[in-house]
Amino acid sequence: MFITPLIAAPMAGGTTTAELALATHGAGAFAFAAGGYKSAGQLATHLAPLRAAGIDFGVNLFVPRTSPPTASESAALAAYRTELSETAGRYGAEVPDLVLAEDDPRVQDYWAEKLDLLLADPVAMVSFTFGLAPVRIVAQLQKAGTQVVASVTSVAEARAAVETGVDALLVQHSSAGGHTAAFLPGAGAADTATLPELVAAVRAAVTLPLVGAGGIASAADVKAVLAAGAEAAAIGTALIRTAESGARPLHKDALADPLYTRTAMTRAFTGKPARALVNEFVRDHSESAPHAYPEVHFLTAPLRAAASAAQDPRALNLWAGSGWKSAQSGPAADVIKEFLQGL
Ligand SMILES: Cc1cc2nc3c(=O)[nH]c(=O)nc-3n(C[C@H](O)[C@H](O)[C@H](O)COP(=O)(O)O)c2cc1C
């Protein structure tokens, strides 16, 4: 199903640009565009250069949540807002007073309109994260000629994904940078198994083609994932510092800064666990941050924008997988070629 063993993972929030996808594709990877956080119009614009190039590529979407925050989560959200106001004040930013209805496009992440776009003008592959797409939608995409991939973080999630009729699974380990794909309680938590061990466990449980992701820093890491039974490996963090990546310069620089000595899973920035370099914001707010995605994302957005404008990485979401120290700057094609040459 995958014609190359290396996949350029989707990175929403600006990191995956069309230029990055084109560069990684040109060097021999299969590239994913990042549909998360975008409206359908913004997604169409993001995809236009890829469509114009006439290449096969994937599009990744966020599956919206199925239930709103509980009363206690809402109370924790209000308390968190108060807690953040001091940090926000330091940057002259406000923490919005935010209650999101379930049908708010920000909660739905423009789900229906983006699916309409991808059904009307199909792409080679669509992957989902943060949950499972309904069986009906998987079937509609497949009928349109699109292969469908579900992201999972455990054997239980893999089994649940198989039931939806998808064509392949992205098996994401907790060492991955950015948000966890986990959608079942307890899945995706920091575990002792390595990525190859997780891939092998999923391989033993299901027959679908697998892609392994999380913490891949070298060709040797890719080989270990392939040996464990995956058809391909996906890299994210390894591409963040490249020339074509749209990550903020502060983020790119932080990945090469010896000031940062570790990563951690934190809900502090968005309300959903995500792996980031440990900076002041992660240290100060991880314990109190509520389970309320995407509310916390929108709560912290003005503060993060103001910190970025002030060239201050202390309050930025510096997403990073466990292999961050190996991330190289320079052309993305060079990064891809180095991985592929080592296989
Ligand atoms: C900055 C950043 C943004 C990400 N955005 C997405 C996304 O939009 N959708 C998704 O499925 N995964 C996203 N991920 C996860 C990657 O697709 C991939 O699973 C992960 O980067 C692999 O682990 P690694 O970063 O250690 O290579 C993101 C990761 C990073 C670092």
The ligand as an SDF file (V2000), in Angstrom:
LIG
                    3D

 31 33  0  0  0  0  0  0  0  0999 V2000
    4.5380   20.2030   15.3880 C   0  0  0  0  0  0  0  0  0  0  0  0
    3.7410   18.9470   15.2470 C   0  0  0  0  0  0  0  0  0  0  0  0
    2.4490   18.9990   14.7530 C   0  0  0  0  0  0  0  0  0  0  0  0
    1.6990   17.8190   14.5840 C   0  0  0  0  0  0  0  0  0  0  0  0
    0.4490   17.8820   14.0380 N   0  0  0  0  0  0  0  0  0  0  0  0
   -0.2240   16.7350   13.7650 C   0  0  0  0  0  0  0  0  0  0  0  0
   -1.4520   16.7690   13.0560 C   0  0  0  0  0  0  0  0  0  0  0  0
   -1.9310   17.8110   12.6350 O   0  0  0  0  0  0  0  0  0  0  0  0
   -2.0930   15.5850   12.8320 N   0  0  0  0  0  0  0  0  0  0  0  0
   -1.5640   14.3840   13.2330 C   0  0  0  0  0  0  0  0  0  0  0  0
   -2.1710   13.3460   12.9890 O   0  0  0  0  0  0  0  0  0  0  0  0
   -0.3890   14.3220   13.8940 N   0  0  0  0  0  0  0  0  0  0  0  0
    0.2930   15.4750   14.1460 C   0  0  0  0  0  0  0  0  0  0  0  0
    1.5240   15.4060   14.7490 N   0  0  0  0  0  0  0  0  0  0  0  0
    2.1040   14.0810   15.0030 C   0  0  0  0  0  0  0  0  0  0  0  0
    2.8740   13.6350   13.7480 C   0  0  0  0  0  0  0  0  0  0  0  0
    2.0040   13.4570   12.6740 O   0  0  0  0  0  0  0  0  0  0  0  0
    3.6540   12.3320   14.0050 C   0  0  0  0  0  0  0  0  0  0  0  0
    2.8130   11.3220   14.4570 O   0  0  0  0  0  0  0  0  0  0  0  0
    4.7710   12.5610   15.0100 C   0  0  0  0  0  0  0  0  0  0  0  0
    5.4360   13.7530   14.7200 O   0  0  0  0  0  0  0  0  0  0  0  0
    5.7620   11.4100   14.9760 C   0  0  0  0  0  0  0  0  0  0  0  0
    6.6710   11.5020   16.0350 O   0  0  0  0  0  0  0  0  0  0  0  0
    8.0360   12.3580   15.9640 P   0  0  0  0  0  0  0  0  0  0  0  0
    7.6250   13.7710   16.0700 O   0  0  0  0  0  0  0  0  0  0  0  0
    8.7890   11.9020   17.1580 O   0  0  0  0  0  0  0  0  0  0  0  0
    8.6880   12.0440   14.6560 O   0  0  0  0  0  0  0  0  0  0  0  0
    2.2780   16.5680   14.9420 C   0  0  0  0  0  0  0  0  0  0  0  0
    3.5780   16.5240   15.4440 C   0  0  0  0  0  0  0  0  0  0  0  0
    4.3160   17.6790   15.5900 C   0  0  0  0  0  0  0  0  0  0  0  0
    5.7320   17.5830   16.0910 C   0  0  0  0  0  0  0  0  0  0  0  0
  1  2  1  0
  2  3  1  0
  2 30  2  0
  3  4  2  0
  4  5  1  0
  4 28  1  0
  5  6  2  0
  6  7  1  0
  6 13  1  0
  7  8  2  0
  7  9  1  0
  9 10  1  0
 10 11  2  0
 10 12  1  0
 12 13  2  0
 13 14  1  0
 14 15  1  0
 14 28  1  0
 15 16  1  0
 16 17  1  0
 16 18  1  0
 18 19  1  0
 18 20  1  0
 20 21  1  0
 20 22  1  0
 22 23  1  0
 23 24  1  0
 24 25  2  0
 24 26  1  0
 24 27  1  0
 28 29  2  0
 29 30  1  0
 30 31  1  0
M  END
$$$$
